[in-house]
Amino acid sequence: MSPNVKAAVNTAATAVTGANVSSGSATTTSANALVFGAALFYDYGSSGSGFTQRSSIASNVSEDKVVSAAGAYSATFVNNSQSRIVQMGTFRGGSSSPPPPPGGSLSIAPRTSVLTPTLDQQFGVTGGSGGVVWAVDGISGGNGTTGTITAGGLYTPPSQTGTHTVTATSQGQTANATVYVTTYAGTFTHHNDNARTGQNASEVVLTPDTVAAASFGKVASFNLDGNTHASPLYVLGVNIPGVGLRNVVYVATEHNSVYAFDADGLSATPLWHVSFINPAAGVTTVPSSETGECCDIAPEIGITGTPVIDAATGTLYVVAKTKEVSGQTTTYRQRLHALDITTGAEKFGGPVVIQASVAGTGGGAQGGAVPFNALRENQRPALLLNNGVVYIGFGSHGDVQPYHGWVLGYNASTLQQTMAVNLSPDAEGAGIWQANGGPAADAAGNIYVVTGNGTFDTGNTNRKNYGDSIVKISPSGGILDFFTPHDQGSINANNFDLGAAGAMLLPDQSGTHPHLVVSAGKDNTVYLVDRESMGGYNAANDNQIVQSLVDIFPFGSPEPGNYSAPVYFNGTVYFGPIRDNIQAFRITAAGLLPTSPTSVTNAIFNYPGATLAISANGTSSGILWAIQRNGDCGVLLTCGSAAPGVLKAYDATNLAVQLYSSDQAAGGRDTFDYATKFSVPLVANGKVFVASMSKLTVYGLLP
């Protein structure tokens, strides 16, 4: 008897003659009851109307039906008018669903798995009975193309990108899991490439179809020892001694630490961690108050600029700032470290103390030379690695003099200095801020930076000072070209730093200006400049450049504009201006930006605007990722009036379509802590990494 049919609760029987007679009635007590009848005929017969005949052996006939409601029912039969005996019974109904199989329904875990070729996945099942047979894409045990799976459920992925179905079968039951295999090599520099486009175009897992609160969310988090303004970096398949191959995410903090974490959460503790302070020996981070400025970076200053990784040599380059006290002597230093990405050990005889001096009479000059001031200079821009040279940019802490905009180059193999450029040697300022965005580089190795407030030489001869300018620098340190807005004097006077957000080099465009650089800062205006002929300075207007969108970002207080580096995807430039929507500008066939945005988010992003990243699979499945900072409480680790930051995802083709927000899930499932001003989301191999004030939070497909 089926487990869904309970014990009989009523019966009836009679001995009758006639062609169409019944057993007499019996009453059911529940819906879905089974009415079963049996008849013994003198000759032969068949089941009555509405019944299913189950047997007819000689003069024996049985029948049944399931009734939908409780009530009185009879078994009926048809025969040749001979005498018969008819009996029936009713059986209490259970669920209308099919009975569960022995051992329960079969299920598989995890249901979703994202793997790189060096990672295996152990699958398991619950329910069912008997042994389990495993298959991949319908092939028992799988193969080299689909990946293989053992009799114990251990799946080994193939070397190629793809999506596969793992199936477990037991006693006729099946359960499926989806496996994504992804092979993105890594993000080695801020905003992904030296053009600073901010796009990972090799993301095959996270798409507008898979990123939603029901299927995507927080999957791991790691504690950090301090504030994190630097953005995370990622390397696929790092061979960690004593551990083996791991995908690794690297994070640097203002407490002068560098962490290497297992990007897939296989270890809750760091794979390695190095610190550049030694309080017992008098070596600490720099208290922000000692720079003369309180709140740009607080309460301590250590590592601010995003490091850069040389994947070919397995080296991570990072600049750390320290205060060093020996007896009554206090010294401030900045050092370039070259770390082995497998262990964190110093390489190439490092670290080296950063020092520089150029001829000049500007702020801090001594004897006709301007020295690098390790206390005043703020290593806020991300590092750039190009053609074997590490380039490092500097601004200041709160415009406290004396400071200058410096670009220094160091040989990546020897750590010897190769060039030193000061962009205000006979004046002051021209700091390189760029909201942690790094110097950009073109195919010829030329370097592009955007400076902030400071002196600009309006004369056309012997120009040396480049405040509020987009500057093109040769690999050897020569100034090749520049653009300075016609109203630079007003920009400088109002503290509307042109270089608040840095420059992005666009992929080659159609039209008469194929090589373009785009930038927007605090002065509300977007500038589109031809990299081959940047236009210099025109005191009357800016008509010499390709395009300017004047006052397009008017909001924000006390200073408006754009503080966040733009990103690019599939012919569209995206900005996250302060106290405004994120805005997309699709480049026209003429190689220009439209005068109003193509699409915008519904959400408004307050100070300092949105920090942005793009993921896509080639030119499809584009997602714009953004971090929203809620409440400006300086950069303290706790703040009563601030709210947690929010990670948001938008369809890159239409920013009105929000795919995900980390504050959507119930119970704070996906919440991270306070967002920092500069750190951008990092997307790699099906995961999104967000570095914040005290944690590294990892988002991905839910298992």
N, C-alpha and C positions, 0 to 999 in steps of 0.2 A: 504493500500500500504506500502511496506517495506520502512523504512527510507533511504535505500541505492538506491532506485529508485526515480529519480527526475521527474519533470513535463514533459509531452509529448512535443516534439519539432517538430514533423512532422507527417502527416497522409496521407493515400491514400484510395480510395474506388472505386468500379466498380460494374456494373451489367453484368454478363457474362453467357455464356453457354459453355459446353465442359467438358471433363473428367479431364483435368489438367490445371487449369488456376490460375492466381494470382490476387492479389488486385491492382497490379501496385506498383511501387516502391516509397519509401520514404527514405530520407537520414538521417543517424545518424550523430551526431557531436562528439561522444566520444567513446572510447573503453568501453567494458562491458555494452553496451546498451541492453535494453530489446526490442525485436521485438514481438509484440502481434497482433494476427489476430483473426477475428471472421467471421463466415459465416452463412447465412440463406439459407437453401436448400429447394427446392421444395419437395424433397423426403428425401434422407439421404446422408451422406458423412463422410470423415475422414481427419486428418491433413496431410500436405505435408511432404516431405522428410526433415529431420533435425529438425523438430519441435516436441515438446512434446504436446500431446493432453491433454487438461485439462478437457473438458466436451463434452458430446455428448448426448444431451437431445432432443429426437425427431429429428427435423431438424436443431437444433442449435449446432454448433461445435466451440470450442475456442482452440487456440494453442499459444505456445510461445517458444522463444529460446533467449539465451544471446549470442551476437556476440562479438568477441574479438577485432575488429577494426572498426573504423568509415567507413561508405560507404552507398551505396544504397542497400536496402533490400526490399523484397516483402513477403507477406503472401501467401502461396500456399496450395491448398486443392485438394482432389480427391473425385469425386462423380460419379453418374450414368448418367452423361451427361445431367441431367436436369438443368434448369436455377437456378442461385443462386445470392445472393448479398454478396460480400466479402469486408471487411473493415480491415484495419490494422493501427497500430500506433507504433512509436518508442519512447522509454523513455530513457532519458539520464542516463548513468550508473554512479554509485558511486564507492566506494572501492569494491574490489573483496572479502574482508573479510566479515565474517558474521556480521550482524548488532549488535551493542552493546545492551546489555539487558537494560531494563528500570532501571535508577539509576546508570548505569555504571558497569564496571567489579568489582567483589568482590575481595578484598585483605585483608590480615590479618597482624597484627603487634603485637609483633615482629615476624619475620619469624623464628628466632632461639632463643632459650632461654636455659640457663644453670642454673639448680636449684639444691640446696641441699634440703633434706627433710623438713627443717624448713622454706623454702621460698615459697611463693605463687607467681603466675605470672598472672597479668591482661592482657588478650588479648582483642583486639579491631578490628573492621572491618571498611572498607570504601567501598562505592559502594554498588551495589545490591539494592533491594527494599523489603520492608516487614520485618518480623522478622527473627532472626538468630537462627538456631538450632546448638548446640555444641556437639561434640563427641570426644572421645579419643580412638585411635586405632580402630575406627569403632563402638565403643560402645557409644550410646547416654548418655551423662552425665558422662561417664567413670565409673570406679569402684575402689576398693581398690588396685587392682594390677596395673592398668594403671595410677592411679591418677584420680581425679574427677574434673569436671568443671561445674560451675553454669550456669544458663540461661543468666547471665550477662557477661560470659566469664572469670570468675575468676578460675584459675586452681590451684589445690592443689596436689602436687606430692606425689607419694607413698614413702614408707620408703626404698625401694630397688633401687639399681643402675639399670639403663635401659635407653632406647631411645624410645620415644613415639611420635605419630603424633596427634596433635590437629586439628580438622576439623571444619570449620564454613560453614554452608549451608544456602542459602537464595534464594528462588524462583528458585530452580534448579541449582544455581551456588554454587561452593565449593571453598574454599581456605584452604591451609594446612600450619601448622607451625611445626617445629621439636623441641622437648623438650628433653634435656639430663638431666637425674637425676644422681647425683654423690654423693658419701658418704665418700670421703677421710677425715680421722679424723684430719689431720694437719701435718705440719712440725714444730717440736718442738726444733730442734737443727740444727746447721750448717751442710749442706750436708746430712740432712735427718735422719741419724742414727748414733749410736756410733761407728760403723765401718768406717764411713765417706765415704760411697759408692757414695753419691750424687744422688741416684736414688729414684724417686717416682714411684713405680711399680703399683700404683692404679689409674692411670690417664686414664679414659675411654672416655674423650671428645676430647682431643687434640691428633690426630693421623696423620700419613703422608697423609691421605686423606682429613683431615679437615684444616690442617695448610697450608694456601696459602694466598697470598696478596689479592685475591678476597674475601676471607671469614674470614680472621683473621687480627687483627690489634689493634691499641690502642683504648681502650674503656673508660679509665679514667686516671686522674693524680691528685696527691695531693702535695701541697707545703710543704717543710720541712724547718726548720730554720738553717740548716747547712749541712756540708759534711756528707756523709754516707758511711763508710767503712764496717760497720756491715751489714750482710745479713738479709733480712726480715724473719719473722717467721709467721706461720698461724695456727689458731685454728678454728675448725668447731663448730658452735652453741654455742657461748658464750652468757650468759644471762646478758646483760648490764642493770643495774638499770635504770628504767624509759624509756627504749627503747625496751627491749625484746631480743629475740634470734637473734644473728647476727653472721655471719662468719667474723672473725677479722684478719687483718694483722697487725703485730707489727714491728715498725721501730725505730732504735736508731740512734742518730746523734752525731757528734763531738761537737755540741753546748750543749751537756749534756741533751738532751731531749729524751723521749720515747713517741712515738705516737701509738695510737690504731685507725685504720681506718676500716670502713666498707668495707670488701673485695669485695663486690658486687656493690659498688658505690651508695648505697641507701642514703648515706649522704655525702655531699661535705665537711663537716667539721669533725675533729676528733671526735671519740666517747669519747675519753679522751686523755689528754696530760699532762705529768708531766715534770718538769724541776728541775735539781739538782744544779742550780746556783741561786744566790741572789746577784746581783751586789750592791744593796743598803747596804747589810751587808758585802760587801767585798769578796763574794764568786763568783768566775768566773771559766771559763775554763782556761786551762794552755796555754799561748801563746807559739807556737812552738819554738820560739827563746830562750826561757828560759830553754829548755832542752839541749841547745848547738848544736842543729841540725836544719836545716832550712826547709827541703823540703819533708821528708818522710810523715809526716802528718802535714798539714798547712791549714790555718793560726792559728788554735786552736786545742787543744787536750782535748777531753772529754770522749765520749764512742767510743772505737775502736773495741773491741772484740764483736762478735755476742753473744747476750744473749742466754739463754736456758730456756725452759718452762717445768714445771712439770704439765702435763695435769691433773693428778690425784688430785692435790691440787689446781689447778688454780693459779699457781705462776710463775712469770717471774723473773729470776735472771739476774742481769746486774751489771757490774763494771763501775763506773764513776770516773774520775780523776778531781780534782779541785785545784785551787789556792785560798788560804784563807788569807786575809790580815786583821789584827787587830792591829790598831795603827802602830807601826814601825816593827811589826813582820809579816813575811810572812811564811806560812806553805803550803806544798804540800801534798795532801792526795789522797788516793784511797779508795773507799768504795764499799762494796758488798751490793746491794739493793735487797730485795725480794718484788716484787710488785704483788698485786692482779690483775689478768688479766681482771677482770670486771670493775675495777675503777681506777687502778693505785696507790691505797693506799699501804703504806708500811705494811709489815707483819712480824711476828715473832720477833718483837722488833727491826727490822732493821731501818736504815742500820748499818753495822758494819765497822769500820775502818780496813783496811787490814794492818796487821803487822806480822812480822816473824823474827826469828833470829836462826841461826845454828852455831855450832862450826866451826871455820875455820880461816885461816890467809890470805884469798884472798882480792881482791879489796874492800876497804871500811871497812875492819875489825876493830873492836874496842875491845880491851881486850880479844882477842881470839875468838871473835864471829863476824859473818857477819850479819848485819841487812838488812832488806828489805828497799830499798831506793825508796820512792814513786815518786820522781821526775824522777829518771833515768830509772825506770822500765816501760816498755811499755806493757800494757795489750792488745796485738794485737791478740793472738789466741782466737778463739771462746771458750765459756765456755762448759764444759762437766758435765752432770748430770748422775750419775751412782750409783745404789744401795743406794740412799738416801744421796749421797755426791755430792756437787758441786765442781768440780776441775777447777782451774784457772791457766793458764800458762802466763809467762812473758818473754819478750825479752828486747830490749833497744831502745833508740832513737839514731839512727845513730852511734852505737858503741861508744857512749860517756861514758867513765868510771867515776865511778865504776858501773858496772852492772853484773848481773848473770842470768842464766836461772833458774827460780823458777817454781815449781809446788806446789800450795797450795790447801788443801782440807777443805771444810766447811760443817758441818752438815746442810742438807737442811731444817730441821725443827727448829733448834735452832740457826743457823748461828754461831755456835762455831767451831773454827778451829780444824780439825781432823788430819792433817798432813802438814808438810812443808819439801820440798825437794829442795836443792840447788845443781845444777849440775856442779858448779865450786867453791866450798867453799874455796879451798886453792889456787885459781888462779883468772881468770877473764873470762868473756864471756860465751859461751855455751847457748846463748839466744834462746828462743823458739819463732820463727817468724811465720813460717807455712802459710804465705799469708792469715791470718785470719782463716785458718783451725784449728779445735780444736784438743786437745788430743783425741786419739781413745781409746776404751776399748773393751776387749774381753769378752767372756761369763763368765770367772772366775772373772771378775772385774779388771783385770790387765790393766794398762794404758800405752799407747805408745806415745812418743813424739820424735821429731827429732830436734836436736840442731844445731845451727849455729857456726860461727867462735868462737874460744876460745881454751883454753889449753886442751889437752888430755894427760892423764897419760899413757905413753906407757909401763910402767912396769906392771907386773902382780900381784903385791902385794899392798894391801891397796889403790886401785884405788878409787879416789874421783872426778876427773875432767873429763868431758865427752864432750869436744868440738867436733862438726861435727860428731855426733853419733845418731843412732836410739836406744833409751833406753826404756826398759821395767821396769815398776815400779809397785810394789804391792800396793793394796789399803791402806796399812798402811804406805807407803812411802819408802819401801826398794827397792834397785836396784836389780832386779832379773836377768837381762841379757842385752846384748847390742851388737851392731855391729858398728864398726868404720872402714872406708875405709883405706887401707894400705897407701894411699898417703894423709892422713889427714894433715900432715905438709904443703904440697903444697896447699891443699885446703884452709887452714887457712891463709897462706901467701898471697894468691891471692884473698882473700875475696869471695871465691866461696862457700858460706854457703850451707852445706848439707841440712839444715833445712829450705830452702827458701819456700818449698811448703808443708811440712807435710807428714804424713803417712796415708795410707789406708789399712785396713784389708780386705783381699779378703774372699768371702764365701768359705766354704770348697771345696777343689779341689781334683781331682783324682791324682794319682801318689804317690810317696813316701813322699811328703811334703804337706799334706792336709791343714795345717794352715800357711798361708803366709801373710806377710806384704810387701807392695811395696811403694817405695818412689823415688823421683828424685828431685835434687836441682840445684844449679848453676854450679855444676861441670860437667854438660852435660851427666851424667850417670844415668841409671835406675838400682836400686838395688831391687832384689827379695830375701827376707830373710825368713827363717823358724822361726816362732814365738816360737816354742818349743826348738829350738837350734839355737840361732841367730848368732853364730860364733865368737863373740868377736873381737879381733884384731889380724891380721897377717901382720907383717911388710913387707913380701915379695910380697904378692898379696891378692886378695879377693876370692880365690878359695874355701874357707871354706863355702861360702854362696851358695844358690841355683843357682843364676844367676846374672850377671851384664851385662848390655848393655852399653859398654863404648863409650863415645863421640857420642851418638846417637842424642843429641840435641846441635849441635855445634854453632848455630847462636846467635846473640845478641851482643851488644856493649854498654858499655865497659865490661859488664859481660854477659856471655852466659847462656844457660841452661834452666831450668824450674822454674818458679816462681808461678805456679798455682797448686792447689790441684787436683789430678787426680780423675776420676769418673769411675764407673763400671756398665756394663749392660750385662747380658746374656752371660757370658764367655769372655767379652772383656773389656780391660782397655784403657781409653782414657786420653791423655795428651794434654795440650795446651801450648807448650813451647814458649819462647820469639822469636819474629821475624821468625816465622815458621808456617807451617800448623798445624791444629789440627790433631792428629794422633791416630789411633786405633790399638791396639795390641790384637789379639784374642789368648787366652791361648790355648796351644796345649794339646793333650791327656796326655802328660807326665807332665803337670803342669808347663810348661815353657812359656815365652813370645817369639814370633818370633823375629828374629834378624833384621827384617825390618817391618814397619807398614803394617797392613792388608789393610787399606784404609786411605786416607788423604783428607782434604778439599782442594779445589782450592784456597780459600782465605788464605792470610798470615796475621797473627795477630802480630802486632808490640808490643812494650813495653806496659805492662808487660806480653804479651801473652794473651790467652783467659781464662776467668773464666767460669766454666762449670757446667752443671746440666743435669740430665737424667729424662725423663718421659717415661712411658710405661704402658701398660695394661698387667701385668704379664710378660711374655717373648715375647710379641708381641707388635707391634705399637711403637717401640722404637724411640724416638727423642732425639738427642743431642742438647742442647741449649747452646749458647755461647754469651758472651758479648765481643764486640770489642771496645777497647779504641783507639781513633784516636787523637794522639798527646799528648805528655807528657808536660803539662804545670804546673808541680807541682800539687797542688790540690786546686788552687784558684777557686773561683766561676765563674770567667770569664777569658777568654784567647783568644786573637785575632788570634793566630796561630793554635788553636785546632779546631776540628770538632766534632759534636755531636757523642756520642757513638752509636753503632749499636747492636741490638739484632738479632741473627741469629739462624736458626733452620736447622738441618741436619737429614737425614735418618740415624739412628744409625747403620744400617746394611751396609751402604755404604756412607761414608762421602763425596764422590764426588757428591752426590745428595743433593743440597741445596733446602729446602722446602720453606724458608721464610727469608727475611731480612728487617729490619724496615726502610731501606732507599729505598725500592722499590716503595712504593705507591706514587702517584702523589701529588704534593702540600705539601710535608712534613707531610702527614696525620699521620704517625706513629712515628715521630721523638721524641726522648727524649734528655735530655741535656747531659753534659759531664759525661762520665763514670768514676767511681772511680777505684782504683787499685784492690780492694779485693772483693767487693760485688758480689755474684753469683746470677743468676736468680733463682727465687723460683716458682715452678710449683705446683698448687693446684687447684683441682676442676674446670678444664677448663680455668684457668687463669694463666698468667705469670706475676710476679711482679719483677720490676727492680728498685732498689734504687740507686740513683746517687748523684750528687753534690748538688742538691737543690730540687729534686722531688722524689716521688714514682710514677712510671708509671705502669699502668695496661694494659695488652694485653689479648685479648680473641676473641671468635667468634663474628663476627659483627652481630648486630641484624637484 
